[in-house]
Amino acid sequence: MPFEGLTGRLQDAFSGLRKKGKVTEADVKDVMREVRLALLEADVNYKVVRNFVKTVREKSLGEEVLGSLNGGQQVVKIVNDELTELMGGEQEKIIFAEPGQGPTVYMMTGLQGAGKTTTAGKLANYLRKYEKKKPMMVAADIYRPAAIDQLQTVGRDLDIPVFSMGDQVSPVEIAKRGLDEAKAENRDVVIIDTAGRLHIDETLMDELEDVKAAVNPHEIFLVVDAMTGQDAVNVADSFNERLNITSVILTKLDGDTRGGAALSIRSVTNKPIKFTGTGEKLDALEPFYPDRMANRILGMGDILTLIERAQQEVDEERAEEMAAKMRENRYDFNDFIEQMDQMQNMGPLEDIIKMIPGMNNLPGMDQFEVDPKDMAHMKAIVMSMTEEERQNPDILSQKRRRRIAKGSARDIAEVNRLIKQFKQSKDMMSKMSNGKMGGMEKMLGKMGGGKGKLGKMGKMGGGMGDLLGGLGGGGNSGSKKKKKKKKKKKKIVKRKK
């Protein structure tokens, strides 16, 4: 999960303050010292940190906070508001050409290795899917080996056309001809993949300036690797100085990101972050919302992003059918596999759970991590069952279970455990659906009025509980921390022998 280290440090800093009623000037001073260290450790630009801490301290020492009965909560709110402001305040929409003014032109710029070519494909896919555009990509990187082939492969995978003239024609000419081709084919968006370098140099910048002058782009996107921290800010500053970039796309935000780039770029360049890359798949591109990111950094969850992901992955009609099955206790292993696939499409399970407000503060959630292999093993067990066994788990005798264990290459104890947990979860979901007990489905359904956006998440609640039960409750599953403890225990036993 992005910013996990920063989130942990900030939560530790605020843990005592949240419980307090009135806060003193000394309390604020202590907390701001921890916040400052957490931000610097996250590789946030030191000038940005200095200004941020100064602003928060001044607002926190006002009479309204120090004299309040819930001063601790107010300090946290001030930090949240300032983090949101630091990253841009409000989400900024992508710019399109005015109707009848020709195709919208986007230039993709950045250093080699930032994921520029893949991001061009992700952006084209996003615009086609959510903005109903007809994009064309233009391969204008003639220097990096296989750059043109890579973009063409991405285009084939997405069924989006790619204009190319090989690597013997100048990028300026390719960009101009690509724009003409897009007009001829009635394409309303042109995404130009330009060349990058391992570092910034004059030749690169001169060429990019020439391309910009030739096609007059509506947006110049700077693609930045979020894992490079403060270096990303220096790169952004240099590109902005020469090209006057319009927006930033942060890639690899799903990696071990400390947070320095996301928290510094807007303040240093005054240019908005508009998208974030959250995975390797060509649909892993999300609009950037400063307020939602601030909530996630402070461990407050991000229910709106969770809802949007559910809307994209869950069919409303199918969700209704699933809810009916739960109520009537007809939920089977086929439904289990379907929900598991839907959950995986929404992203890593530990990230999804932490998007639910309050979940991040539960004991052990900082260590909750699901090994993708565990999910694959569960799926292998279910897929080794016959259709009749998946529909009616009650017929799974020991003989059948041994056959399933052999067919899935898993231990018989693992098969027994999954079947037991499935039956327990099935009973629990039936009670939840009939209103006999509280649960995630009920909670999420209430939050969305049962029929709105969150209603769909509510219907998935039972499946999420089922999946968590299977992954977190088994002897071979759970967090990495638990696994390490087990290994340590085995070593101790061997030494005694």
Secondary structure, DSSP 4 states (H G I P E B T S, - for coil): -TTHHHHHHHHHHHHHHHH-SS--HHHHHHHHHHHHHHHHHTT--HHHHHHHHHHHHHHHTSHHHHTSTTHHHHHHHHHHHHHHHHTTSS--PPP-PPTTS--EEEEEE--TTS-HHHHHHHHHHHHHHHS---EEEEE---SSTTHHHHHHHHHHHHT--EE---SSS-HHHHHHHHHHHHHHTT-SEEEEE----SS--HHHHHHHHHHHHHH--SEEEEEEEGGGTHHHHHHHHHHHHHH---EEEEE-TTSS--SHHHHHHHHHH---EEEEE-SSSTT-EEE--HHHHHHHHTT---HHHHHHHHHHHS-HHHHHHHHHHHHTT---HHHHHHHHHHHHHT--HHHHHHTSTTGGGSTTGGG----HHHHHHHHHHHHTS-HHHHH-GGG--HHHHHHHHHHHT--HHHHHHHHHHHHHHHHHHHHHHTTSS--HHHHHHHHTTTTSHHHHHHHHHHHHHHHHHHHHSSTT-S-HHHHHHHHHHHHHHHHH-
